[in-house]
Amino acid sequence: MTDKPIVTGVDGSEESLRAVTWAAQEAELRHEPLVIVCVLPPLPWPTSPESVPVLTTAAREGSERALATAVERAKEQVAALKVEAELLPGRPGRVLAECAAAASMLVVSSSGADGFAPTIPGSVSRYVAAHAPCPVVVVCGENTAVHREVVVGVSDPDLPDAAAALRFAFAEAALRGARLVAVNAWYWSVPGSRPDPAQVPDDAARHLAGALAAYRSSYPGLEVSQDVVTAHPGRVLAGASARADLVVLGRPEVPGRGVAGLGSVTHAVLNHAHGPVAIIPAG
């Protein structure tokens, strides 16, 4: 689809190898090369001078083994795939976000090699999801079943991040030969300020249908539906991830900063997702 590669990060964990598997399959769909990156972080502090050579050698050898295993895993998925491996120094989140500047997509696992709280996304995946300039896919859980469904969460279709998420979701669904489900979930938590629950879904459904119509003409053969519900968006979308091949969310930008932290809905989805979640920067 582009001349840019898909980049994925690996750290030797089985979680990161699942991300490599997903990235290899996506690269095959897009006819793009795959770049596998392993980041060699700074040595822990304090470190005695005499320990530096030993620790450095051990870390490099471990990282090289992790890269070799990841390349082998990618080739097992797609034998003809063009794969490059890079060992880079630095802070993993920052290095991967920098690599994303030349990528069509960045794919990371939801947790790393430390094995702590495997259902909670780690600092690296959160950092790149919030800062990478390209779409970021966080591979959560162990759901490998193919459902032929892509779900996109849409709060306000008029916002730039929603438009970016819809563009990506339509293209991804078409690429996979999957149906697309656009979800708009309403949740109002202010006491005494709850809108008429009968009126809001009707208004939201009409608004969402109008936004989808602008994309349907470009994908005439794509099965598209919408689901407007009154419930917490994070709960609804995390639940949808159990039946979807991919859940797509937009990432808004803060004016003057160019990047934004992840909102509460995105955090909730990443915390509880059963499958891959794509975070799409606005623009």
Secondary structure as the mmCIF struct_conf table of DSSP 4:
data_model
#
loop_
_struct_conf.conf_type_id
_struct_conf.id
_struct_conf.beg_label_comp_id
_struct_conf.beg_label_asym_id
_struct_conf.beg_label_seq_id
_struct_conf.end_label_comp_id
_struct_conf.end_label_asym_id
_struct_conf.end_label_seq_id
BEND BEND1 ASP A 3 LYS A 4
HELX_LH_PP_P HELX_LH_PP_P1 PRO A 5 PRO A 5
STRN STRN1 ILE A 6 GLY A 9
BEND BEND2 GLY A 12 SER A 13
HELX_RH_AL_P HELX_RH_AL_P1 GLU A 14 ARG A 30
TURN_TY1_P TURN_TY1_P1 HIS A 31 HIS A 31
STRN STRN2 LEU A 34 LEU A 40
HELX_LH_PP_P HELX_LH_PP_P2 PRO A 41 PRO A 44
BEND BEND3 TRP A 45 PRO A 46
HELX_RH_3T_P HELX_RH_3T_P1 PRO A 49 SER A 51
HELX_RH_AL_P HELX_RH_AL_P2 VAL A 52 GLN A 77
TURN_TY1_P TURN_TY1_P2 ALA A 79 ALA A 80
STRN STRN3 VAL A 83 PRO A 89
BEND BEND4 GLY A 90 GLY A 90
HELX_RH_AL_P HELX_RH_AL_P3 PRO A 92 CYS A 99
HELX_RH_3T_P HELX_RH_3T_P2 ALA A 100 ALA A 102
BEND BEND5 SER A 104 SER A 104
STRN STRN4 MET A 105 SER A 109
BEND BEND6 SER A 110 SER A 111
TURN_TY1_P TURN_TY1_P3 ALA A 113 ASP A 114
BEND BEND7 PHE A 116 ALA A 117
TURN_TY1_P TURN_TY1_P4 PRO A 118 THR A 119
BEND BEND8 ILE A 120 ILE A 120
HELX_RH_AL_P HELX_RH_AL_P4 SER A 123 HIS A 131
BEND BEND9 PRO A 133 CYS A 134
STRN STRN5 VAL A 136 VAL A 139
BEND BEND10 GLY A 141 GLU A 142
STRN STRN6 GLU A 149 GLY A 153
BEND BEND11 SER A 155 SER A 155
TURN_TY1_P TURN_TY1_P5 PRO A 157 ASP A 158
BEND BEND12 LEU A 159 LEU A 159
HELX_RH_AL_P HELX_RH_AL_P5 PRO A 160 ARG A 176
TURN_TY1_P TURN_TY1_P6 GLY A 177 GLY A 177
STRN STRN7 ARG A 179 TRP A 186
BEND BEND13 VAL A 190 VAL A 190
TURN_TY1_P TURN_TY1_P7 PRO A 191 GLY A 192
TURN_TY1_P TURN_TY1_P8 PRO A 197 ALA A 198
HELX_RH_AL_P HELX_RH_AL_P6 GLN A 199 ARG A 216
TURN_TY1_P TURN_TY1_P9 SER A 217 SER A 218
TURN_TY1_P TURN_TY1_P10 PRO A 220 GLY A 221
STRN STRN8 VAL A 224 THR A 230
BEND BEND14 ALA A 231 ALA A 231
HELX_RH_AL_P HELX_RH_AL_P7 PRO A 233 ALA A 240
TURN_TY1_P TURN_TY1_P11 SER A 241 ARG A 243
BEND BEND15 ASP A 245 ASP A 245
STRN STRN9 LEU A 246 ARG A 251
TURN_TY1_P TURN_TY1_P12 PRO A 255 ARG A 257
BEND BEND16 GLY A 258 GLY A 258
HELX_RH_AL_P HELX_RH_AL_P8 SER A 264 HIS A 272
BEND BEND17 HIS A 274 GLY A 275
STRN STRN10 VAL A 277 PRO A 281
#
